[in-house]
Amino acid sequence: MRAAKEQLKPDATAVYVAAHQAAGAIEESIAAEIPLIVAVAEHIPIHDLLRVIPSADLRPVHMTEFMQIHSILRTQSKSRLVGANCPGIISAVGRCRVGFQPLPAFLAGTVGVVAKSGTLSYETVASLTRSGVGQSLVIGMGGDVLAGTDFVDALRVFEHDDETQGIVLVGEIGGRAEEDAAEWIKDYRKRTTNPKPMMGLIGGVKVPHGRVMGHAGAFVAPGESDACTKIRALEDAGVVMTNHPAKFGEGMSRLLGSISNSTSTEAIGRGQRRGIHTAPRRARRHVSDSLTSRSPKRALHIKQSEAANMLRERGVSVALRPVSTPEDLFLAVAIDRSKSSPCIIASPTTSGEDQRSQARTFLFDYRIGFEKNVVPAIAEHMNLRPNSVTALSTLIETLLQIFHSKEASLLETRIGLDDEGSLQVRGAEFGFDDAAFRSNRQLDVQKLRDVQDEVPEEVEAEKDGIVYIKFVSVSSSSGKQTRLTGDRFPGEGNIGTLVNGAGLAMNTVDALADHGGTCANFLDTGGKATTETVKSSFRIILKDSRVKTIFVNIFGGLTLCDMIANGVMLAYKDLGIRVPVVVRLRGSNENLGQKMISESGLPLFAFDDFEEAAEKVISLAKASQT
């Protein structure tokens, strides 16, 4: 990379290598001081990123530095990382893309967009473009646990850019980036005479607690807020919230006072569909589909008995069977996403909301390690007596050893005092980074997984690269492990959902619920759905006898809508589907795809508008109950 920089003097680098090699490529780019680094790979091993991200001195940059990468970023001595697990960034005004966003959806204009989800960002942009509201810069934050560029970084860029007159934020469950953004916005509004109008959306309102919803970072960890709390925080900061990205166009038009007068009325991408470069004199490079295809991954949670054995093997006192008392304390090793740092989370209670509100985070440097002189403060916060400090220190040391050596993502324990007054672990829930296993590491941890204790359809879907989560109330003996903090599911539903992209899949569940529907599942085919994954998805959904109708919601970014339409029709015939199917297709070749569905002669209902599609699928579901 250093040699490449010396010879080519690049303004930016796009990291398209496989996930297990991506961190090394990012690190090389940082060492070479490449100004802009965009990483698109999904689910890079978390511990690789913990090693890499702190080494990047990421500072706020101005909009012009994104728009004029070929001239401005060359003067920087440090690097900015965008991603990972993101579609990249695109400057509609400057006509520059580093990533793989669908170019025809974009229109040069005055609205800046920052989003965790790729498909939700495409939906957002398409809605704005349809309303004549162009975009200035669209930043893919990414859906992994750790992000190189977050909402606050993007907001700082938008604040100082004269081209940006309005801002859209698209978030989801996981971390506190949205709440950090809300605090920044409050301060921005206090110090700004005419603040730029903002709209927002948060996905994951109706998802089950503790599950990883497609994106590696789409889960609520101990001490983190749920989607509703994030929505309230942004509303309190003055952000106009909506429940579906299709509403951003009309909403921003209204907030801006009129349809945005773009410097160009043509959608970007006409004549530029094979690729785009960062400097005008450089040759274009086409990125193959194999590099941008992203398969959904999952986190690995082992049984509490296996977690207990890990602790016992290392000399920790563990109760013979999990028990729970009101006096129990909470201790975990986790990752603080806002700080890109591992941390200890401690709470003097394990009681529901009190656990979250009373939890305190103690950060430590991944490379330096945890400093033992912090243990007394942790013990004091947990209301432990001084004679328990040594035992607490031993437990923390053991958890950290497991965290590092086994590449854990979350280690939760419930602790208390035994009959002799000694510290004892009374329950443990351990989660490990499945990306490490997929990078041919931690094979011994993967062997602890017991698929017999999981929902069979979820295991089957995983084999096809699909993330499927069945919305039912289950115990650990018949499905997903029950978490220490309790489990909640959205309830029994009768609408099966088939969606491409985790963010869009979460939002589909949320929006259907807002319309009065109840979903039976979450299903993410991945960012690039194919005919084969569509057919497999139908097969899995139909194994649930509760499903009375199926809602297919696809945004064709990399995916062509006519290909999806063909996959839906083939699946309907091959699988002998007997329930009605509502298909909403947007994006690339949407008109052709909708026409194919409408003229198929099959009981399929094609829609472009989400509201109309939602009303139809819900009416069909209700009709099936009469």
ZAKOLKOL-921578 format. One record per residue (C-alpha): residue in one letter; x, y, z negated. Coordinates in steps of 0.1 Angstrom, whole numbers, padded with zeros to 4 digits, always signed. Layout:
N
AXYZ
...
This chain:
626
M+0000+0000+0000
R+0028+0024-0008
A+0044+0017+0026
A+0010+0022+0043
K+0007+0055+0025
E+0041+0067+0035
Q+0036+0057+0071
L-0001+0067+0076
K-0007+0092+0049
P-0043+0081+0044
D-0070+0103+0028
A-0090+0073+0015
T-0091+0035+0013
A-0121+0012+0014
V-0115-0020-0005
Y-0133-0048+0014
V-0113-0077+0001
A-0129-0105-0019
A-0139-0099-0055
H-0111-0119-0071
Q-0085-0098-0051
A-0103-0065-0053
A-0089-0053-0087
G-0053-0059-0074
A-0061-0039-0043
I-0076-0011-0064
E-0046-0011-0086
E-0022-0009-0056
S-0042+0021-0043
I-0040+0039-0076
A-0003+0033-0079
A+0001+0047-0044
E-0021+0077-0054
I-0046+0073-0026
P-0070+0102-0033
L-0102+0083-0027
I-0108+0046-0033
V-0141+0030-0024
A-0147-0006-0036
V-0177-0024-0023
A-0170-0059-0036
E-0197-0072-0060
H-0190-0087-0094
I-0152-0082-0097
P-0141-0100-0129
I-0149-0076-0157
H-0115-0081-0175
D-0097-0073-0142
L-0116-0039-0141
L-0109-0033-0178
R-0072-0035-0169
V-0075-0013-0138
I-0100+0015-0145
P-0083+0031-0175
S-0052+0035-0154
A-0070+0058-0130
D-0070+0094-0141
L-0104+0103-0126
R-0112+0139-0126
P-0143+0158-0113
V-0138+0169-0076
H-0157+0194-0056
M-0181+0186-0028
T-0158+0199-0001
E-0132+0174-0011
F-0156+0146-0002
M-0168+0163+0030
Q-0133+0172+0042
I-0114+0141+0031
H-0090+0144+0060
S-0077+0178+0047
I-0085+0184+0011
L-0080+0151-0007
R-0045+0148+0008
T-0034+0176-0016
Q-0044+0156-0047
S-0019+0137-0069
K-0045+0114-0085
S-0072+0090-0075
R-0109+0088-0076
L-0126+0054-0076
V-0161+0049-0063
G-0177+0016-0071
A-0173-0013-0074
N-0204-0032-0062
C-0216-0002-0043
P-0224+0006-0006
G-0199+0035-0007
I-0203+0073-0001
I-0216+0092+0029
S-0215+0129+0036
A-0244+0136+0060
V-0233+0172+0065
G-0197+0163+0071
R-0206+0131+0091
C-0182+0110+0071
R-0189+0075+0057
V-0167+0053+0036
G-0187+0021+0030
F-0215+0004+0049
Q-0247+0024+0044
P-0273+0022+0073
L-0264+0053+0093
P-0298+0057+0112
A-0316+0064+0079
F-0295+0096+0071
L-0303+0132+0080
A-0280+0161+0074
G-0294+0185+0048
T-0294+0198+0013
V-0302+0170-0012
G-0275+0151-0030
V-0282+0115-0041
V-0264+0093-0066
A-0277+0058-0072
K-0266+0025-0089
S-0286+0004-0064
G-0277+0002-0027
T-0312-0007-0015
L-0329+0019-0037
S-0305+0045-0023
Y-0315+0035+0013
E-0352+0037+0003
T-0346+0071-0012
V-0327+0084+0018
A-0354+0070+0042
S-0381+0087+0022
L-0363+0121+0023
T-0355+0118+0060
R-0392+0110+0068
S-0402+0142+0050
G-0376+0162+0070
V-0355+0166+0039
G-0318+0159+0048
Q-0290+0148+0026
S-0257+0165+0018
L-0239+0137+0001
V-0250+0102-0011
I-0229+0085-0037
G-0232+0048-0045
M-0223+0045-0081
G-0227+0007-0081
G-0244-0019-0103
D-0214-0035-0121
V-0208-0032-0158
L-0180-0007-0152
A-0182+0022-0126
G-0153+0043-0114
T-0176+0073-0107
D-0208+0078-0127
F-0238+0101-0127
V-0221+0129-0146
D-0192+0128-0121
A-0216+0131-0092
L-0236+0159-0109
R-0205+0179-0113
V-0198+0176-0076
F-0234+0186-0067
E-0233+0215-0091
H-0204+0232-0073
D-0215+0225-0038
D-0233+0252-0019
E-0247+0227+0006
T-0266+0208-0022
Q-0299+0225-0032
G-0316+0195-0048
I-0305+0163-0066
V-0319+0128-0068
L-0307+0103-0095
V-0315+0066-0092
G-0307+0045-0123
E-0316+0013-0139
I-0313-0007-0171
G-0278-0012-0185
G-0253+0012-0202
R-0260+0048-0211
A-0249+0066-0179
E-0284+0079-0174
E-0286+0093-0210
D-0251+0109-0205
A-0265+0125-0174
A-0295+0138-0193
E-0273+0155-0219
W-0252+0170-0191
I-0283+0183-0173
K-0296+0199-0205
D-0263+0218-0208
Y-0263+0227-0171
R-0298+0242-0174
K-0288+0263-0204
R-0258+0278-0186
T-0273+0282-0151
T-0298+0309-0141
N-0313+0290-0112
P-0306+0253-0117
K-0310+0230-0088
P-0342+0209-0089
M-0338+0172-0097
M-0358+0141-0094
G-0351+0106-0108
L-0361+0070-0110
I-0352+0042-0134
G-0356+0006-0125
G-0362-0023-0149
V-0391-0011-0170
K-0409-0044-0168
V-0380-0068-0169
P-0374-0094-0196
H-0350-0085-0224
G-0315-0098-0223
R-0316-0111-0187
V-0291-0101-0160
M-0313-0087-0133
G-0292-0093-0101
H-0266-0066-0106
A-0239-0077-0130
G-0245-0046-0151
A-0283-0047-0151
F-0290-0059-0186
V-0295-0042-0220
A-0267-0049-0243
P-0268-0044-0281
G-0271-0007-0290
E-0282+0002-0255
S-0315+0019-0246
D-0342+0003-0224
A-0356+0018-0192
C-0384+0038-0209
T-0359+0055-0232
K-0338+0066-0203
I-0369+0079-0185
R-0379+0100-0215
A-0343+0113-0218
L-0343+0125-0182
E-0378+0140-0185
D-0368+0159-0216
A-0338+0173-0196
G-0362+0186-0169
V-0358+0159-0143
V-0391+0151-0124
M-0394+0113-0126
T-0412+0090-0102
N-0419+0053-0101
H-0410+0045-0065
P-0384+0059-0041
A-0409+0064-0013
K-0422+0094-0033
F-0389+0113-0033
G-0394+0128+0001
E-0427+0146-0007
G-0415+0154-0042
M-0383+0170-0032
S-0401+0189-0004
R-0424+0204-0030
L-0396+0212-0055
L-0375+0228-0028
G-0405+0249-0018
S-0404+0239+0019
I-0392+0212+0042
S-0354+0214+0042
N-0339+0233+0071
S-0310+0210+0081
T-0281+0221+0102
S-0290+0191+0123
T-0324+0176+0130
E-0310+0143+0143
A-0306+0113+0121
I-0270+0104+0117
G-0259+0072+0134
R-0270+0077+0170
G-0239+0070+0189
Q-0220+0062+0157
R-0234+0028+0147
R-0202+0007+0150
G-0183+0025+0123
I-0171+0059+0112
H-0137+0072+0102
T-0125+0096+0076
A-0102+0116+0099
P-0113+0125+0134
R-0082+0115+0152
R-0080+0080+0138
A-0092+0049+0155
R-0125+0035+0144
R-0125+0002+0126
H-0155-0021+0127
V-0163-0039+0094
S-0176-0075+0099
D-0208-0087+0082
S-0188-0113+0064
L-0170-0086+0045
T-0201-0067+0034
S-0224-0097+0027
R-0230-0098-0011
S-0242-0128-0029
P-0259-0123-0063
K-0241-0136-0093
R-0251-0144-0129
A-0237-0142-0164
L-0231-0174-0183
H-0246-0177-0218
I-0238-0209-0237
K-0258-0226-0264
Q-0256-0213-0299
S-0242-0246-0309
E-0214-0243-0285
A-0207-0208-0296
A-0206-0220-0332
N-0182-0248-0323
M-0158-0222-0307
L-0158-0204-0340
R-0154-0235-0362
E-0124-0246-0341
R-0107-0214-0350
G-0114-0217-0387
V-0144-0195-0391
S-0171-0204-0416
V-0204-0211-0397
A-0237-0223-0411
L-0246-0259-0402
R-0277-0246-0383
P-0288-0211-0372
V-0306-0193-0400
S-0320-0158-0403
T-0326-0136-0433
P-0336-0100-0438
E-0301-0094-0453
D-0282-0105-0422
L-0257-0082-0405
F-0249-0078-0369
L-0214-0079-0354
A-0204-0080-0317
V-0176-0076-0293
A-0189-0058-0262
I-0180-0033-0235
D-0188+0004-0238
R-0197+0012-0202
S-0195+0050-0206
K-0160+0048-0219
S-0149+0018-0197
S-0136+0003-0229
P-0141-0028-0250
C-0156-0022-0284
I-0168-0036-0317
I-0205-0030-0324
A-0216-0033-0360
S-0250-0028-0377
P-0261-0033-0413
T-0293-0050-0401
T-0305-0074-0374
S-0340-0061-0376
G-0353-0051-0341
E-0351-0014-0334
D-0333-0007-0367
Q-0304-0028-0354
R-0301-0006-0323
S-0306+0027-0341
Q-0281+0019-0369
A-0255+0002-0347
R-0221+0020-0346
T-0195+0015-0319
F-0158+0012-0326
L-0137+0015-0294
F-0103+0001-0288
D-0078+0001-0259
Y-0079-0031-0238
R-0042-0031-0232
I-0030-0020-0267
G-0055-0041-0286
F-0077-0036-0317
E-0062-0018-0347
K-0068-0036-0379
N-0068-0004-0399
V-0103+0002-0385
V-0118-0028-0403
P-0125-0011-0436
A-0146+0015-0418
I-0166-0013-0401
A-0171-0031-0434
E-0183+0001-0450
H-0208+0007-0422
M-0221-0028-0426
N-0224-0023-0464
L-0200-0051-0471
R-0181-0052-0504
P-0143-0046-0504
N-0136-0082-0512
S-0152-0091-0478
V-0128-0070-0457
T-0102-0097-0452
A-0128-0122-0441
L-0143-0096-0417
S-0109-0089-0403
T-0104-0126-0396
L-0137-0129-0379
I-0131-0099-0357
E-0096-0112-0348
T-0112-0145-0338
L-0139-0129-0317
L-0113-0108-0299
Q-0092-0138-0292
I-0122-0155-0276
F-0130-0123-0258
H-0096-0120-0242
S-0087-0156-0236
K-0121-0167-0223
E-0130-0135-0204
A-0162-0129-0224
S-0186-0102-0215
L-0206-0101-0248
L-0200-0120-0281
E-0228-0115-0307
T-0229-0128-0342
R-0253-0126-0371
I-0234-0128-0404
G-0242-0129-0441
L-0230-0142-0474
D-0232-0178-0484
D-0241-0191-0519
E-0205-0185-0531
G-0205-0149-0518
S-0182-0156-0488
L-0188-0143-0453
Q-0205-0168-0430
V-0217-0167-0394
R-0253-0177-0393
G-0259-0174-0356
A-0239-0167-0324
E-0248-0159-0289
F-0218-0158-0265
G-0219-0145-0229
F-0190-0150-0204
D-0182-0134-0171
D-0193-0158-0144
A-0172-0139-0119
A-0141-0152-0136
F-0153-0188-0129
R-0160-0178-0093
S-0124-0166-0091
N-0113-0201-0101
R-0107-0192-0137
Q-0122-0203-0171
L-0133-0237-0158
D-0135-0250-0193
V-0161-0223-0203
Q-0182-0231-0172
K-0183-0268-0183
L-0202-0257-0214
R-0231-0246-0194
D-0261-0269-0197
V-0284-0265-0167
Q-0308-0289-0184
D-0316-0261-0208
E-0324-0237-0180
V-0354-0230-0158
P-0350-0255-0129
E-0361-0231-0102
E-0336-0205-0114
V-0308-0231-0111
E-0320-0241-0076
A-0321-0205-0065
E-0286-0199-0076
K-0273-0226-0053
D-0287-0206-0024
G-0271-0174-0036
I-0305-0161-0048
V-0313-0145-0082
Y-0347-0158-0093
I-0361-0152-0128
K-0394-0167-0137
F-0415-0145-0159
V-0429-0169-0185
S-0427-0171-0223
V-0403-0199-0230
S-0383-0213-0259
S-0347-0224-0256
S-0357-0260-0253
S-0376-0254-0221
G-0359-0225-0204
K-0336-0196-0212
Q-0318-0193-0244
T-0335-0171-0270
R-0314-0141-0279
L-0305-0131-0314
T-0325-0099-0311
G-0356-0117-0299
D-0370-0122-0264
R-0399-0106-0245
F-0413-0113-0210
P-0436-0092-0189
G-0464-0118-0193
E-0481-0143-0171
G-0484-0131-0135
N-0498-0143-0102
I-0479-0123-0077
G-0447-0138-0063
T-0421-0112-0052
L-0394-0116-0026
V-0371-0086-0023
N-0336-0079-0009
G-0315-0060-0035
A-0316-0061-0073
G-0325-0025-0078
L-0354-0027-0053
A-0365-0060-0068
M-0367-0045-0103
N-0385-0014-0090
T-0410-0036-0071
V-0419-0054-0103
D-0423-0020-0121
A-0443-0003-0094
L-0467-0033-0089
A-0473-0032-0127
D-0481+0005-0125
H-0507-0003-0099
G-0523-0029-0121
G-0506-0060-0108
T-0487-0087-0127
C-0457-0104-0112
A-0447-0140-0117
N-0411-0135-0110
F-0381-0114-0101
L-0363-0125-0069
D-0333-0108-0052
T-0322-0124-0020
G-0291-0103-0021
G-0283-0071-0002
K-0282-0089+0031
A-0312-0112+0034
T-0312-0138+0062
T-0338-0162+0077
E-0324-0190+0056
T-0325-0171+0023
V-0361-0160+0031
K-0372-0196+0036
S-0354-0208+0005
S-0370-0179-0015
F-0405-0189-0004
R-0399-0225-0013
I-0388-0215-0048
I-0416-0190-0054
L-0442-0216-0043
K-0431-0241-0070
D-0448-0218-0095
S-0485-0228-0094
R-0495-0195-0109
V-0486-0176-0077
K-0518-0167-0058
T-0502-0143-0033
I-0467-0133-0023
F-0453-0098-0018
V-0423-0095+0005
N-0406-0061+0001
I-0376-0057+0024
F-0355-0026+0033
G-0335-0034+0064
G-0302-0017+0059
L-0276-0043+0070
T-0306-0066+0075
L-0328-0063+0106
C-0365-0062+0099
D-0373-0083+0130
M-0350-0110+0117
I-0368-0110+0084
A-0402-0111+0102
N-0391-0141+0121
G-0379-0158+0089
V-0412-0151+0072
M-0432-0166+0101
L-0409-0197+0102
A-0412-0202+0065
Y-0450-0199+0066
K-0452-0226+0093
D-0425-0249+0080
L-0435-0248+0043
G-0472-0250+0050
I-0479-0219+0029
R-0515-0217+0017
V-0514-0183-0001
P-0517-0149+0015
V-0485-0130+0021
V-0482-0093+0022
V-0450-0080+0040
R-0436-0045+0037
L-0408-0039+0061
R-0388-0007+0062
G-0355+0002+0078
S-0337-0011+0108
N-0361-0024+0135
E-0390-0018+0112
N-0416-0012+0140
L-0406-0044+0158
G-0407-0064+0126
Q-0442-0051+0116
K-0455-0057+0151
M-0442-0093+0150
I-0461-0099+0117
S-0493-0083+0129
E-0494-0103+0161
S-0483-0136+0146
G-0519-0149+0142
L-0510-0160+0107
P-0526-0148+0075
L-0498-0123+0070
F-0504-0086+0063
A-0478-0061+0075
F-0474-0027+0060
D-0450+0002+0061
D-0463+0022+0032
F-0456+0008-0003
E-0488+0021-0019
E-0510+0005+0008
A-0490-0028+0005
A-0493-0028-0033
E-0531-0022-0032
K-0535-0051-0007
V-0514-0076-0026
I-0531-0068-0059
S-0566-0070-0044
L-0557-0104-0029
A-0544-0116-0063
K-0575-0105-0081
A-0597-0121-0054
S-0581-0154-0061
Q-0592-0153-0097
T-0629-0149-0089
